[in-house]
Amino acid sequence: MRGTADFDDLAAYRGFIDAIVSRRNARNTKRIDHERATLQALPDRRTSDYEDVIVRGTSSGGFTLRKVFYTVPSRLIGHQLRVRLYDDRLDVFVGRTHLVTLPRGRPHPNGKGRRLSARDPFLAAQANALLNLVYRDRLFPRDAYRRTFDRLRERLPDKKACRLMVDLLALAHEREAELAD
């Protein structure tokens, strides 16, 4: 309808849908008002707007859900996790204990996706995991960060280089383009 499927963010997409629905509903105002008169009260309990899914923590420190890989703490390797899958986020539970809320990822056209974040609390707690992380390059918002990490590893011990890089990535979240330059 718009000519392109590219939106800046989820809020822009939702605004686009709201505008279309409002235009369509404006044409049918009389019929909608007639229907409102006969509507019954809503149920006392709200229906769930999520899907419960059970996943298992993998040896690579995460889990895969709907073809997207998400990171979790390494202590959860092999544990059964309950995930509430919403449209825009995941709430991860161990038993009844809420562990973390993650933004929902979508698979890429090639069929796979990874939802990793430099702000991931598990990465911050275990900075050394950055050394052998399979998806490490996906954490770097630009190639300049990968080059910086390589230089840090040349000049510092691995432990210090990882800690400094994780801190830099966390700082870069808000001002990514300026820090990369």
VMD Tcl script that builds the backbone (N, CA, C; Angstrom):
set m [mol new atoms 543]
animate dup $m
set s [atomselect $m all]
$s set {name element resname resid chain x y z} {
  {N N MET 1 A 0.822 -1.201 0.000}
  {CA C MET 1 A 0.000 0.000 0.000}
  {C C MET 1 A 0.865 1.264 0.000}
  {N N ARG 2 A 2.026 1.168 0.622}
  {CA C ARG 2 A 2.891 2.322 0.763}
  {C C ARG 2 A 3.938 2.390 -0.348}
  {N N GLY 3 A 4.146 1.278 -1.023}
  {CA C GLY 3 A 5.137 1.233 -2.084}
  {C C GLY 3 A 6.472 0.677 -1.618}
  {N N THR 4 A 6.670 0.556 -0.313}
  {CA C THR 4 A 7.889 -0.020 0.232}
  {C C THR 4 A 7.581 -0.650 1.587}
  {N N ALA 5 A 8.365 -1.642 1.957}
  {CA C ALA 5 A 8.170 -2.309 3.247}
  {C C ALA 5 A 9.157 -1.798 4.290}
  {N N ASP 6 A 9.953 -0.790 3.960}
  {CA C ASP 6 A 10.950 -0.261 4.891}
  {C C ASP 6 A 10.328 0.766 5.821}
  {N N PHE 7 A 10.466 0.534 7.118}
  {CA C PHE 7 A 10.014 1.466 8.141}
  {C C PHE 7 A 11.189 1.741 9.060}
  {N N ASP 8 A 11.241 2.943 9.619}
  {CA C ASP 8 A 12.340 3.294 10.513}
  {C C ASP 8 A 12.355 2.439 11.768}
  {N N ASP 9 A 11.172 2.178 12.311}
  {CA C ASP 9 A 11.082 1.376 13.523}
  {C C ASP 9 A 9.660 0.842 13.661}
  {N N LEU 10 A 9.421 0.115 14.728}
  {CA C LEU 10 A 8.110 -0.487 14.954}
  {C C LEU 10 A 7.039 0.577 15.145}
  {N N ALA 11 A 7.380 1.685 15.803}
  {CA C ALA 11 A 6.403 2.766 16.026}
  {C C ALA 11 A 5.938 3.367 14.699}
  {N N ALA 12 A 6.850 3.523 13.742}
  {CA C ALA 12 A 6.476 4.058 12.427}
  {C C ALA 12 A 5.521 3.099 11.707}
  {N N TYR 13 A 5.785 1.803 11.810}
  {CA C TYR 13 A 4.912 0.813 11.192}
  {C C TYR 13 A 3.524 0.841 11.831}
  {N N ARG 14 A 3.489 0.887 13.157}
  {CA C ARG 14 A 2.192 0.924 13.851}
  {C C ARG 14 A 1.422 2.196 13.514}
  {N N GLY 15 A 2.108 3.327 13.377}
  {CA C GLY 15 A 1.458 4.579 12.983}
  {C C GLY 15 A 0.857 4.469 11.592}
  {N N PHE 16 A 1.573 3.818 10.680}
  {CA C PHE 16 A 1.088 3.611 9.316}
  {C C PHE 16 A -0.197 2.771 9.327}
  {N N ILE 17 A -0.193 1.687 10.096}
  {CA C ILE 17 A -1.374 0.816 10.193}
  {C C ILE 17 A -2.542 1.575 10.825}
  {N N ASP 18 A -2.281 2.348 11.880}
  {CA C ASP 18 A -3.343 3.129 12.533}
  {C C ASP 18 A -3.991 4.109 11.566}
  {N N ALA 19 A -3.175 4.750 10.722}
  {CA C ALA 19 A -3.715 5.707 9.749}
  {C C ALA 19 A -4.627 5.007 8.746}
  {N N ILE 20 A -4.233 3.842 8.285}
  {CA C ILE 20 A -5.052 3.096 7.317}
  {C C ILE 20 A -6.367 2.668 7.960}
  {N N VAL 21 A -6.291 2.122 9.168}
  {CA C VAL 21 A -7.505 1.666 9.856}
  {C C VAL 21 A -8.435 2.845 10.119}
  {N N SER 22 A -7.891 3.986 10.521}
  {CA C SER 22 A -8.723 5.170 10.787}
  {C C SER 22 A -9.436 5.636 9.527}
  {N N ARG 23 A -8.734 5.656 8.393}
  {CA C ARG 23 A -9.367 6.065 7.132}
  {C C ARG 23 A -10.492 5.107 6.757}
  {N N ARG 24 A -10.244 3.811 6.898}
  {CA C ARG 24 A -11.276 2.825 6.543}
  {C C ARG 24 A -12.470 2.908 7.496}
  {N N ASN 25 A -12.190 3.113 8.766}
  {CA C ASN 25 A -13.283 3.207 9.730}
  {C C ASN 25 A -14.088 4.490 9.558}
  {N N ALA 26 A -13.454 5.563 9.091}
  {CA C ALA 26 A -14.164 6.834 8.894}
  {C C ALA 26 A -15.287 6.675 7.871}
  {N N ARG 27 A -15.094 5.829 6.886}
  {CA C ARG 27 A -16.126 5.599 5.871}
  {C C ARG 27 A -17.324 4.851 6.432}
  {N N ASN 28 A -17.094 4.141 7.516}
  {CA C ASN 28 A -18.142 3.280 8.070}
  {C C ASN 28 A -18.619 3.733 9.438}
  {N N THR 29 A -18.501 5.016 9.736}
  {CA C THR 29 A -18.827 5.533 11.062}
  {C C THR 29 A -20.256 5.202 11.482}
  {N N LYS 30 A -21.238 5.366 10.600}
  {CA C LYS 30 A -22.635 5.103 10.962}
  {C C LYS 30 A -22.837 3.636 11.327}
  {N N ARG 31 A -22.265 2.742 10.539}
  {CA C ARG 31 A -22.428 1.313 10.824}
  {C C ARG 31 A -21.711 0.920 12.116}
  {N N ILE 32 A -20.561 1.497 12.360}
  {CA C ILE 32 A -19.817 1.196 13.591}
  {C C ILE 32 A -20.603 1.670 14.807}
  {N N ASP 33 A -21.163 2.879 14.736}
  {CA C ASP 33 A -21.968 3.398 15.850}
  {C C ASP 33 A -23.185 2.517 16.102}
  {N N HIS 34 A -23.805 2.012 15.037}
  {CA C HIS 34 A -24.950 1.112 15.172}
  {C C HIS 34 A -24.526 -0.175 15.882}
  {N N GLU 35 A -23.374 -0.720 15.547}
  {CA C GLU 35 A -22.876 -1.946 16.175}
  {C C GLU 35 A -22.521 -1.715 17.641}
  {N N ARG 36 A -21.945 -0.550 17.946}
  {CA C ARG 36 A -21.556 -0.255 19.332}
  {C C ARG 36 A -22.750 -0.331 20.282}
  {N N ALA 37 A -23.910 0.034 19.802}
  {CA C ALA 37 A -25.104 0.007 20.655}
  {C C ALA 37 A -25.463 -1.416 21.085}
  {N N THR 38 A -25.096 -2.401 20.292}
  {CA C THR 38 A -25.459 -3.784 20.612}
  {C C THR 38 A -24.305 -4.593 21.203}
  {N N LEU 39 A -23.131 -3.983 21.371}
  {CA C LEU 39 A -21.990 -4.720 21.927}
  {C C LEU 39 A -22.203 -5.047 23.393}
  {N N GLN 40 A -21.709 -6.194 23.801}
  {CA C GLN 40 A -21.754 -6.587 25.205}
  {C C GLN 40 A -20.487 -6.106 25.907}
  {N N ALA 41 A -20.493 -6.171 27.217}
  {CA C ALA 41 A -19.311 -5.773 28.002}
  {C C ALA 41 A -18.165 -6.751 27.731}
  {N N LEU 42 A -16.955 -6.264 27.874}
  {CA C LEU 42 A -15.779 -7.116 27.700}
  {C C LEU 42 A -15.688 -8.119 28.839}
  {N N PRO 43 A -15.029 -9.242 28.621}
  {CA C PRO 43 A -14.868 -10.221 29.707}
  {C C PRO 43 A -14.069 -9.619 30.873}
  {N N ASP 44 A -14.262 -10.182 32.067}
  {CA C ASP 44 A -13.555 -9.694 33.253}
  {C C ASP 44 A -12.052 -9.903 33.135}
  {N N ARG 45 A -11.649 -11.023 32.546}
  {CA C ARG 45 A -10.227 -11.334 32.411}
  {C C ARG 45 A -9.764 -11.062 30.993}
  {N N ARG 46 A -8.607 -10.489 30.894}
  {CA C ARG 46 A -8.021 -10.210 29.587}
  {C C ARG 46 A -7.474 -11.501 28.976}
  {N N THR 47 A -7.630 -11.646 27.690}
  {CA C THR 47 A -7.058 -12.808 27.024}
  {C C THR 47 A -5.558 -12.588 26.867}
  {N N SER 48 A -4.822 -13.653 26.733}
  {CA C SER 48 A -3.371 -13.515 26.618}
  {C C SER 48 A -3.004 -13.052 25.211}
  {N N ASP 49 A -2.033 -12.146 25.159}
  {CA C ASP 49 A -1.552 -11.667 23.866}
  {C C ASP 49 A -0.145 -12.176 23.611}
  {N N TYR 50 A 0.150 -13.341 24.169}
  {CA C TYR 50 A 1.446 -13.968 23.986}
  {C C TYR 50 A 1.257 -15.463 23.792}
  {N N GLU 51 A 2.325 -16.098 23.361}
  {CA C GLU 51 A 2.326 -17.543 23.197}
  {C C GLU 51 A 3.390 -18.113 24.123}
  {N N ASP 52 A 3.071 -19.128 24.884}
  {CA C ASP 52 A 4.055 -19.788 25.746}
  {C C ASP 52 A 4.813 -20.826 24.933}
  {N N VAL 53 A 6.134 -20.755 25.011}
  {CA C VAL 53 A 6.989 -21.689 24.286}
  {C C VAL 53 A 8.052 -22.198 25.253}
  {N N ILE 54 A 8.352 -23.473 25.186}
  {CA C ILE 54 A 9.401 -24.073 26.008}
  {C C ILE 54 A 10.628 -24.280 25.118}
  {N N VAL 55 A 11.785 -23.787 25.593}
  {CA C VAL 55 A 13.050 -23.965 24.874}
  {C C VAL 55 A 14.087 -24.480 25.869}
  {N N ARG 56 A 15.215 -24.926 25.354}
  {CA C ARG 56 A 16.297 -25.415 26.204}
  {C C ARG 56 A 17.550 -24.602 25.905}
  {N N GLY 57 A 18.252 -24.177 26.974}
  {CA C GLY 57 A 19.515 -23.464 26.812}
  {C C GLY 57 A 20.546 -24.360 26.153}
  {N N THR 58 A 21.194 -23.865 25.103}
  {CA C THR 58 A 22.157 -24.665 24.357}
  {C C THR 58 A 23.570 -24.471 24.887}
  {N N SER 59 A 24.477 -25.293 24.433}
  {CA C SER 59 A 25.873 -25.214 24.874}
  {C C SER 59 A 26.566 -23.953 24.379}
  {N N SER 60 A 25.976 -23.258 23.433}
  {CA C SER 60 A 26.579 -22.013 22.940}
  {C C SER 60 A 26.090 -20.791 23.708}
  {N N GLY 61 A 25.391 -21.000 24.826}
  {CA C GLY 61 A 24.981 -19.894 25.682}
  {C C GLY 61 A 23.760 -19.163 25.200}
  {N N GLY 62 A 22.806 -19.887 24.644}
  {CA C GLY 62 A 21.594 -19.240 24.160}
  {C C GLY 62 A 20.525 -20.257 23.841}
  {N N PHE 63 A 19.546 -19.827 23.079}
  {CA C PHE 63 A 18.498 -20.722 22.595}
  {C C PHE 63 A 18.006 -20.202 21.257}
  {N N THR 64 A 17.426 -21.077 20.486}
  {CA C THR 64 A 16.867 -20.705 19.193}
  {C C THR 64 A 15.360 -20.815 19.270}
  {N N LEU 65 A 14.702 -19.753 18.837}
  {CA C LEU 65 A 13.245 -19.714 18.827}
  {C C LEU 65 A 12.802 -19.092 17.520}
  {N N ARG 66 A 12.005 -19.811 16.776}
  {CA C ARG 66 A 11.501 -19.350 15.482}
  {C C ARG 66 A 12.637 -18.886 14.569}
  {N N LYS 67 A 13.689 -19.701 14.492}
  {CA C LYS 67 A 14.847 -19.484 13.617}
  {C C LYS 67 A 15.698 -18.272 14.001}
  {N N VAL 68 A 15.557 -17.783 15.230}
  {CA C VAL 68 A 16.359 -16.664 15.716}
  {C C VAL 68 A 17.081 -17.112 16.979}
  {N N PHE 69 A 18.389 -16.832 17.046}
  {CA C PHE 69 A 19.203 -17.201 18.199}
  {C C PHE 69 A 19.242 -16.045 19.198}
  {N N TYR 70 A 18.970 -16.333 20.473}
  {CA C TYR 70 A 19.007 -15.356 21.559}
  {C C TYR 70 A 20.024 -15.818 22.596}
  {N N THR 71 A 20.730 -14.877 23.229}
  {CA C THR 71 A 21.703 -15.243 24.249}
  {C C THR 71 A 21.059 -15.273 25.629}
  {N N VAL 72 A 21.543 -16.187 26.461}
  {CA C VAL 72 A 21.144 -16.288 27.861}
  {C C VAL 72 A 22.406 -16.569 28.678}
  {N N PRO 73 A 22.352 -16.448 30.016}
  {CA C PRO 73 A 23.538 -16.718 30.825}
  {C C PRO 73 A 24.017 -18.160 30.658}
  {N N SER 74 A 25.312 -18.349 30.727}
  {CA C SER 74 A 25.875 -19.685 30.529}
  {C C SER 74 A 25.408 -20.667 31.599}
  {N N ARG 75 A 25.001 -20.179 32.760}
  {CA C ARG 75 A 24.523 -21.094 33.809}
  {C C ARG 75 A 23.227 -21.795 33.413}
  {N N LEU 76 A 22.571 -21.326 32.348}
  {CA C LEU 76 A 21.309 -21.928 31.912}
  {C C LEU 76 A 21.485 -22.973 30.813}
  {N N ILE 77 A 22.735 -23.321 30.511}
  {CA C ILE 77 A 22.985 -24.352 29.505}
  {C C ILE 77 A 22.308 -25.650 29.958}
  {N N GLY 78 A 21.487 -26.200 29.096}
  {CA C GLY 78 A 20.791 -27.442 29.388}
  {C C GLY 78 A 19.497 -27.275 30.168}
  {N N HIS 79 A 19.222 -26.093 30.696}
  {CA C HIS 79 A 17.995 -25.864 31.463}
  {C C HIS 79 A 16.811 -25.609 30.534}
  {N N GLN 80 A 15.656 -25.983 31.016}
  {CA C GLN 80 A 14.422 -25.733 30.284}
  {C C GLN 80 A 13.938 -24.326 30.624}
  {N N LEU 81 A 13.671 -23.529 29.601}
  {CA C LEU 81 A 13.229 -22.149 29.782}
  {C C LEU 81 A 11.824 -21.996 29.228}
  {N N ARG 82 A 11.030 -21.215 29.911}
  {CA C ARG 82 A 9.686 -20.900 29.413}
  {C C ARG 82 A 9.737 -19.485 28.860}
  {N N VAL 83 A 9.313 -19.330 27.636}
  {CA C VAL 83 A 9.363 -18.035 26.965}
  {C C VAL 83 A 7.947 -17.604 26.625}
  {N N ARG 84 A 7.619 -16.376 27.023}
  {CA C ARG 84 A 6.368 -15.763 26.577}
  {C C ARG 84 A 6.711 -14.952 25.342}
  {N N LEU 85 A 6.183 -15.388 24.226}
  {CA C LEU 85 A 6.501 -14.798 22.930}
  {C C LEU 85 A 5.437 -13.772 22.563}
  {N N TYR 86 A 5.800 -12.498 22.664}
  {CA C TYR 86 A 4.925 -11.392 22.278}
  {C C TYR 86 A 5.289 -10.958 20.864}
  {N N ASP 87 A 4.541 -10.030 20.325}
  {CA C ASP 87 A 4.815 -9.518 18.991}
  {C C ASP 87 A 6.149 -8.795 18.927}
  {N N ASP 88 A 6.518 -8.077 19.998}
  {CA C ASP 88 A 7.714 -7.238 19.957}
  {C C ASP 88 A 8.787 -7.616 20.974}
  {N N ARG 89 A 8.527 -8.607 21.836}
  {CA C ARG 89 A 9.498 -8.950 22.863}
  {C C ARG 89 A 9.313 -10.397 23.314}
  {N N LEU 90 A 10.291 -10.869 24.103}
  {CA C LEU 90 A 10.231 -12.181 24.726}
  {C C LEU 90 A 10.469 -11.995 26.216}
  {N N ASP 91 A 9.640 -12.599 27.035}
  {CA C ASP 91 A 9.882 -12.669 28.470}
  {C C ASP 91 A 10.354 -14.088 28.756}
  {N N VAL 92 A 11.559 -14.199 29.320}
  {CA C VAL 92 A 12.164 -15.502 29.558}
  {C C VAL 92 A 12.065 -15.827 31.045}
  {N N PHE 93 A 11.601 -17.041 31.353}
  {CA C PHE 93 A 11.411 -17.489 32.725}
  {C C PHE 93 A 12.159 -18.799 32.948}
  {N N VAL 94 A 12.671 -18.958 34.156}
  {CA C VAL 94 A 13.160 -20.248 34.629}
  {C C VAL 94 A 12.198 -20.632 35.738}
  {N N GLY 95 A 11.391 -21.644 35.500}
  {CA C GLY 95 A 10.310 -21.955 36.429}
  {C C GLY 95 A 9.331 -20.800 36.419}
  {N N ARG 96 A 9.083 -20.216 37.600}
  {CA C ARG 96 A 8.199 -19.052 37.690}
  {C C ARG 96 A 8.969 -17.746 37.834}
  {N N THR 97 A 10.286 -17.839 37.828}
  {CA C THR 97 A 11.133 -16.672 38.025}
  {C C THR 97 A 11.425 -15.995 36.695}
  {N N HIS 98 A 11.061 -14.725 36.609}
  {CA C HIS 98 A 11.335 -13.951 35.395}
  {C C HIS 98 A 12.828 -13.684 35.330}
  {N N LEU 99 A 13.449 -14.043 34.217}
  {CA C LEU 99 A 14.890 -13.885 34.060}
  {C C LEU 99 A 15.235 -12.596 33.326}
  {N N VAL 100 A 14.643 -12.406 32.162}
  {CA C VAL 100 A 15.010 -11.258 31.335}
  {C C VAL 100 A 13.925 -11.020 30.295}
  {N N THR 101 A 13.836 -9.784 29.823}
  {CA C THR 101 A 12.983 -9.432 28.691}
  {C C THR 101 A 13.900 -9.065 27.537}
  {N N LEU 102 A 13.699 -9.696 26.394}
  {CA C LEU 102 A 14.536 -9.467 25.217}
  {C C LEU 102 A 13.687 -8.903 24.087}
  {N N PRO 103 A 14.244 -8.008 23.280}
  {CA C PRO 103 A 13.506 -7.579 22.089}
  {C C PRO 103 A 13.400 -8.752 21.118}
  {N N ARG 104 A 12.280 -8.866 20.455}
  {CA C ARG 104 A 12.081 -9.994 19.554}
  {C C ARG 104 A 12.829 -9.769 18.250}
  {N N GLY 105 A 13.486 -10.791 17.793}
  {CA C GLY 105 A 14.191 -10.750 16.518}
  {C C GLY 105 A 13.373 -11.426 15.445}
  {N N ARG 106 A 13.678 -11.117 14.219}
  {CA C ARG 106 A 13.013 -11.745 13.077}
  {C C ARG 106 A 14.077 -12.428 12.223}
  {N N PRO 107 A 13.766 -13.574 11.643}
  {CA C PRO 107 A 14.761 -14.244 10.804}
  {C C PRO 107 A 15.057 -13.444 9.542}
  {N N HIS 108 A 16.282 -13.544 9.082}
  {CA C HIS 108 A 16.681 -12.883 7.849}
  {C C HIS 108 A 16.112 -13.652 6.662}
  {N N PRO 109 A 16.145 -13.054 5.476}
  {CA C PRO 109 A 15.620 -13.757 4.299}
  {C C PRO 109 A 16.297 -15.107 4.050}
  {N N ASN 110 A 17.553 -15.266 4.513}
  {CA C ASN 110 A 18.223 -16.557 4.312}
  {C C ASN 110 A 17.703 -17.629 5.263}
  {N N GLY 111 A 16.766 -17.247 6.143}
  {CA C GLY 111 A 16.118 -18.223 7.001}
  {C C GLY 111 A 16.647 -18.276 8.413}
  {N N LYS 112 A 17.726 -17.532 8.729}
  {CA C LYS 112 A 18.295 -17.567 10.070}
  {C C LYS 112 A 18.385 -16.156 10.607}
  {N N GLY 113 A 18.378 -16.043 11.912}
  {CA C GLY 113 A 18.528 -14.735 12.537}
  {C C GLY 113 A 19.219 -14.858 13.876}
  {N N ARG 114 A 19.800 -13.767 14.308}
  {CA C ARG 114 A 20.464 -13.734 15.610}
  {C C ARG 114 A 20.076 -12.447 16.289}
  {N N ARG 115 A 19.644 -12.539 17.516}
  {CA C ARG 115 A 19.277 -11.347 18.269}
  {C C ARG 115 A 20.305 -11.190 19.375}
  {N N LEU 116 A 21.372 -10.497 19.062}
  {CA C LEU 116 A 22.439 -10.247 20.021}
  {C C LEU 116 A 22.532 -8.763 20.260}
  {N N SER 117 A 22.948 -8.398 21.444}
  {CA C SER 117 A 23.057 -6.995 21.782}
  {C C SER 117 A 24.311 -6.767 22.590}
  {N N ALA 118 A 24.998 -5.669 22.301}
  {CA C ALA 118 A 26.175 -5.312 23.077}
  {C C ALA 118 A 25.775 -4.937 24.496}
  {N N ARG 119 A 24.501 -4.602 24.704}
  {CA C ARG 119 A 24.007 -4.260 26.033}
  {C C ARG 119 A 23.530 -5.491 26.782}
  {N N ASP 120 A 23.736 -6.647 26.217}
  {CA C ASP 120 A 23.308 -7.890 26.833}
  {C C ASP 120 A 23.931 -8.011 28.224}
  {N N PRO 121 A 23.123 -8.118 29.284}
  {CA C PRO 121 A 23.696 -8.185 30.638}
  {C C PRO 121 A 24.597 -9.394 30.840}
  {N N PHE 122 A 24.374 -10.451 30.103}
  {CA C PHE 122 A 25.193 -11.644 30.243}
  {C C PHE 122 A 26.580 -11.411 29.660}
  {N N LEU 123 A 26.642 -10.651 28.583}
  {CA C LEU 123 A 27.936 -10.325 28.001}
  {C C LEU 123 A 28.709 -9.393 28.928}
  {N N ALA 124 A 28.019 -8.453 29.544}
  {CA C ALA 124 A 28.678 -7.536 30.475}
  {C C ALA 124 A 29.247 -8.292 31.668}
  {N N ALA 125 A 28.537 -9.301 32.132}
  {CA C ALA 125 A 29.000 -10.070 33.290}
  {C C ALA 125 A 30.130 -11.024 32.927}
  {N N GLN 126 A 30.179 -11.450 31.682}
  {CA C GLN 126 A 31.197 -12.409 31.240}
  {C C GLN 126 A 31.887 -11.873 30.001}
  {N N ALA 127 A 32.634 -10.789 30.176}
  {CA C ALA 127 A 33.263 -10.119 29.039}
  {C C ALA 127 A 34.214 -11.039 28.287}
  {N N ASN 128 A 34.859 -11.985 28.972}
  {CA C ASN 128 A 35.791 -12.887 28.298}
  {C C ASN 128 A 35.104 -13.755 27.252}
  {N N ALA 129 A 33.788 -13.881 27.341}
  {CA C ALA 129 A 33.053 -14.659 26.343}
  {C C ALA 129 A 33.193 -14.040 24.963}
  {N N LEU 130 A 33.549 -12.765 24.913}
  {CA C LEU 130 A 33.716 -12.074 23.633}
  {C C LEU 130 A 34.831 -12.701 22.796}
  {N N LEU 131 A 35.823 -13.300 23.457}
  {CA C LEU 131 A 36.953 -13.895 22.742}
  {C C LEU 131 A 36.523 -14.967 21.753}
  {N N ASN 132 A 35.714 -15.905 22.208}
  {CA C ASN 132 A 35.352 -17.062 21.388}
  {C C ASN 132 A 33.896 -17.075 20.957}
  {N N LEU 133 A 33.235 -15.939 21.075}
  {CA C LEU 133 A 31.826 -15.864 20.719}
  {C C LEU 133 A 31.652 -16.056 19.219}
  {N N VAL 134 A 30.857 -17.021 18.857}
  {CA C VAL 134 A 30.650 -17.346 17.447}
  {C C VAL 134 A 30.073 -16.155 16.691}
  {N N TYR 135 A 29.183 -15.411 17.328}
  {CA C TYR 135 A 28.489 -14.309 16.671}
  {C C TYR 135 A 29.091 -12.944 17.028}
  {N N ARG 136 A 30.363 -12.939 17.428}
  {CA C ARG 136 A 30.996 -11.706 17.900}
  {C C ARG 136 A 30.890 -10.567 16.896}
  {N N ASP 137 A 31.168 -10.815 15.639}
  {CA C ASP 137 A 31.155 -9.736 14.648}
  {C C ASP 137 A 29.777 -9.122 14.465}
  {N N ARG 138 A 28.734 -9.857 14.793}
  {CA C ARG 138 A 27.378 -9.311 14.705}
  {C C ARG 138 A 27.110 -8.303 15.820}
  {N N LEU 139 A 27.896 -8.357 16.893}
  {CA C LEU 139 A 27.727 -7.400 17.991}
  {C C LEU 139 A 28.246 -6.021 17.616}
  {N N PHE 140 A 29.223 -5.975 16.720}
  {CA C PHE 140 A 29.848 -4.709 16.375}
  {C C PHE 140 A 28.976 -3.960 15.382}
  {N N PRO 141 A 28.534 -2.739 15.740}
  {CA C PRO 141 A 27.641 -2.004 14.851}
  {C C PRO 141 A 28.311 -1.558 13.551}
  {N N ARG 142 A 29.620 -1.415 13.576}
  {CA C ARG 142 A 30.379 -1.030 12.379}
  {C C ARG 142 A 31.688 -1.801 12.360}
  {N N ASP 143 A 32.306 -1.833 11.199}
  {CA C ASP 143 A 33.581 -2.528 11.046}
  {C C ASP 143 A 34.673 -1.885 11.909}
  {N N ALA 144 A 34.558 -0.598 12.209}
  {CA C ALA 144 A 35.554 0.092 13.037}
  {C C ALA 144 A 35.666 -0.560 14.416}
  {N N TYR 145 A 34.585 -1.094 14.929}
  {CA C TYR 145 A 34.622 -1.733 16.238}
  {C C TYR 145 A 35.394 -3.048 16.177}
  {N N ARG 146 A 35.225 -3.789 15.114}
  {CA C ARG 146 A 35.979 -5.034 14.966}
  {C C ARG 146 A 37.471 -4.735 14.896}
  {N N ARG 147 A 37.835 -3.708 14.116}
  {CA C ARG 147 A 39.253 -3.327 14.008}
  {C C ARG 147 A 39.791 -2.857 15.363}
  {N N THR 148 A 38.986 -2.118 16.102}
  {CA C THR 148 A 39.395 -1.655 17.430}
  {C C THR 148 A 39.639 -2.842 18.354}
  {N N PHE 149 A 38.744 -3.823 18.309}
  {CA C PHE 149 A 38.922 -5.006 19.154}
  {C C PHE 149 A 40.200 -5.746 18.781}
  {N N ASP 150 A 40.479 -5.862 17.489}
  {CA C ASP 150 A 41.714 -6.519 17.050}
  {C C ASP 150 A 42.938 -5.776 17.588}
  {N N ARG 151 A 42.915 -4.453 17.533}
  {CA C ARG 151 A 44.046 -3.653 18.046}
  {C C ARG 151 A 44.185 -3.788 19.560}
  {N N LEU 152 A 43.058 -3.786 20.260}
  {CA C LEU 152 A 43.102 -3.958 21.713}
  {C C LEU 152 A 43.725 -5.301 22.083}
  {N N ARG 153 A 43.386 -6.333 21.349}
  {CA C ARG 153 A 43.942 -7.667 21.630}
  {C C ARG 153 A 45.432 -7.723 21.348}
  {N N GLU 154 A 45.911 -6.926 20.383}
  {CA C GLU 154 A 47.349 -6.883 20.095}
  {C C GLU 154 A 48.121 -6.202 21.222}
  {N N ARG 155 A 47.500 -5.196 21.864}
  {CA C ARG 155 A 48.219 -4.343 22.813}
  {C C ARG 155 A 47.953 -4.666 24.279}
  {N N LEU 156 A 46.884 -5.376 24.558}
  {CA C LEU 156 A 46.514 -5.661 25.944}
  {C C LEU 156 A 46.309 -7.160 26.133}
  {N N PRO 157 A 46.354 -7.615 27.382}
  {CA C PRO 157 A 45.968 -9.013 27.625}
  {C C PRO 157 A 44.504 -9.219 27.214}
  {N N ASP 158 A 44.190 -10.428 26.828}
  {CA C ASP 158 A 42.843 -10.715 26.313}
  {C C ASP 158 A 41.748 -10.310 27.290}
  {N N LYS 159 A 41.959 -10.568 28.571}
  {CA C LYS 159 A 40.930 -10.259 29.573}
  {C C LYS 159 A 40.640 -8.758 29.608}
  {N N LYS 160 A 41.687 -7.932 29.601}
  {CA C LYS 160 A 41.493 -6.482 29.627}
  {C C LYS 160 A 40.901 -5.983 28.312}
  {N N ALA 161 A 41.346 -6.562 27.204}
  {CA C ALA 161 A 40.824 -6.149 25.899}
  {C C ALA 161 A 39.330 -6.438 25.810}
  {N N CYS 162 A 38.896 -7.601 26.284}
  {CA C CYS 162 A 37.471 -7.962 26.253}
  {C C CYS 162 A 36.654 -7.028 27.134}
  {N N ARG 163 A 37.130 -6.763 28.348}
  {CA C ARG 163 A 36.398 -5.897 29.265}
  {C C ARG 163 A 36.262 -4.499 28.676}
  {N N LEU 164 A 37.352 -3.963 28.124}
  {CA C LEU 164 A 37.325 -2.621 27.544}
  {C C LEU 164 A 36.380 -2.572 26.344}
  {N N MET 165 A 36.393 -3.615 25.524}
  {CA C MET 165 A 35.531 -3.635 24.336}
  {C C MET 165 A 34.062 -3.733 24.722}
  {N N VAL 166 A 33.745 -4.551 25.713}
  {CA C VAL 166 A 32.352 -4.661 26.159}
  {C C VAL 166 A 31.875 -3.329 26.722}
  {N N ASP 167 A 32.727 -2.664 27.504}
  {CA C ASP 167 A 32.367 -1.347 28.037}
  {C C ASP 167 A 32.183 -0.333 26.918}
  {N N LEU 168 A 33.057 -0.390 25.922}
  {CA C LEU 168 A 32.947 0.523 24.779}
  {C C LEU 168 A 31.647 0.287 24.013}
  {N N LEU 169 A 31.289 -0.974 23.815}
  {CA C LEU 169 A 30.045 -1.289 23.107}
  {C C LEU 169 A 28.821 -0.811 23.886}
  {N N ALA 170 A 28.857 -0.953 25.193}
  {CA C ALA 170 A 27.735 -0.477 26.010}
  {C C ALA 170 A 27.614 1.039 25.919}
  {N N LEU 171 A 28.749 1.721 25.961}
  {CA C LEU 171 A 28.749 3.175 25.834}
  {C C LEU 171 A 28.294 3.602 24.441}
  {N N ALA 172 A 28.668 2.833 23.459}
  {CA C ALA 172 A 28.375 3.176 22.072}
  {C C ALA 172 A 26.908 3.023 21.705}
  {N N HIS 173 A 26.147 2.348 22.534}
  {CA C HIS 173 A 24.749 2.096 22.182}
  {C C HIS 173 A 24.018 3.387 21.834}
  {N N GLU 174 A 24.211 4.428 22.627}
  {CA C GLU 174 A 23.505 5.680 22.383}
  {C C GLU 174 A 24.180 6.549 21.304}
  {N N ARG 175 A 25.483 6.547 21.270}
  {CA C ARG 175 A 26.200 7.457 20.371}
  {C C ARG 175 A 27.101 6.670 19.430}
  {N N GLU 176 A 26.551 5.658 18.815}
  {CA C GLU 176 A 27.297 4.698 18.013}
  {C C GLU 176 A 28.076 5.328 16.857}
  {N N ALA 177 A 27.461 6.143 16.047}
  {CA C ALA 177 A 28.126 6.670 14.857}
  {C C ALA 177 A 29.277 7.600 15.229}
  {N N GLU 178 A 29.085 8.438 16.239}
  {CA C GLU 178 A 30.137 9.365 16.642}
  {C C GLU 178 A 31.355 8.617 17.212}
  {N N LEU 179 A 31.109 7.600 18.035}
  {CA C LEU 179 A 32.215 6.836 18.601}
  {C C LEU 179 A 32.955 6.030 17.544}
  {N N ALA 180 A 32.237 5.505 16.565}
  {CA C ALA 180 A 32.901 4.748 15.504}
  {C C ALA 180 A 33.875 5.628 14.738}
  {N N ASP 181 A 33.452 6.871 14.461}
  {CA C ASP 181 A 34.345 7.804 13.755}
  {C C ASP 181 A 35.536 8.171 14.614}
}
mol reanalyze $m
mol bondsrecalc $m
mol representation Tube
mol addrep $m
